[in-house]
Amino acid sequence: MFGKLLDAFFGCWHNNLSFPLTARSGSRRNAAASLTGTYVVCLDCGREFAYDWREMKIVGRCRRGTS
């Protein structure tokens, strides 16, 4: 709980995001891409966010990057 509080005050604001990436069909998808097939990555902390091309915004919950 204390870690979440510190992260809320001093954590990453996710202002530096990658261009939306679309997972190829037939390949293994990460958790963010499993929602919409497309995701963006925070270039500062590595968290992945599901991205909706039609709405042009981030959707769903965030996940810590695996690599």
C-alpha positions as CSV (number, residue, x, y, z in Angstrom):
1,M,0.0,0.0,0.0
2,F,2.8,2.4,0.8
3,G,4.4,1.7,-2.5
4,K,1.2,2.6,-4.3
5,L,1.0,5.8,-2.4
6,L,4.5,6.8,-3.4
7,D,3.9,5.7,-7.0
8,A,0.8,8.0,-7.0
9,F,2.9,11.0,-6.0
10,F,6.3,10.3,-7.6
11,G,5.5,7.7,-10.3
12,C,5.5,8.0,-14.0
13,W,2.9,10.2,-15.6
14,H,3.1,8.3,-18.9
15,N,3.5,11.4,-21.1
16,N,6.1,9.8,-23.5
17,L,4.2,7.1,-25.4
18,S,5.1,5.0,-28.4
19,F,3.2,5.0,-31.7
20,P,0.3,2.5,-31.5
21,L,1.5,-1.0,-32.3
22,T,-0.7,-3.8,-33.7
23,A,0.0,-7.4,-32.9
24,R,0.2,-9.7,-35.9
25,S,-2.5,-12.3,-36.3
26,G,-1.3,-15.7,-35.2
27,S,1.4,-14.4,-32.9
28,R,1.4,-14.5,-29.2
29,R,-0.2,-11.3,-27.8
30,N,0.6,-9.5,-24.6
31,A,-2.1,-8.6,-22.1
32,A,-2.6,-5.0,-23.4
33,A,-3.0,-6.2,-27.0
34,S,-5.4,-8.9,-26.1
35,L,-8.2,-6.3,-25.5
36,T,-8.1,-4.5,-28.8
37,G,-5.2,-6.0,-30.8
38,T,-3.4,-2.6,-30.6
39,Y,-1.3,-1.1,-27.7
40,V,1.0,1.7,-26.8
41,V,4.0,1.6,-24.5
42,C,5.2,4.2,-22.1
43,L,8.8,4.9,-23.2
44,D,9.8,6.0,-19.7
45,C,8.6,3.1,-17.5
46,G,7.6,0.3,-19.9
47,R,4.0,0.0,-19.0
48,E,1.7,-1.2,-21.8
49,F,-1.8,0.2,-22.5
50,A,-4.5,-1.1,-24.8
51,Y,-5.3,1.4,-27.5
52,D,-8.5,1.9,-29.5
53,W,-7.9,3.1,-33.1
54,R,-11.5,4.2,-33.6
55,E,-11.6,6.3,-30.5
56,M,-7.9,7.2,-30.8
57,K,-7.3,6.8,-27.0
58,I,-6.0,4.5,-24.4
59,V,-8.5,2.0,-23.0
60,G,-8.4,-0.6,-20.2
61,R,-6.1,-1.0,-17.3
62,C,-2.3,-0.7,-17.5
63,R,0.2,-3.6,-17.3
64,R,3.9,-3.6,-16.5
65,G,6.0,-4.4,-19.6
66,T,7.7,-7.8,-19.7
67,S,10.8,-6.8,-21.5
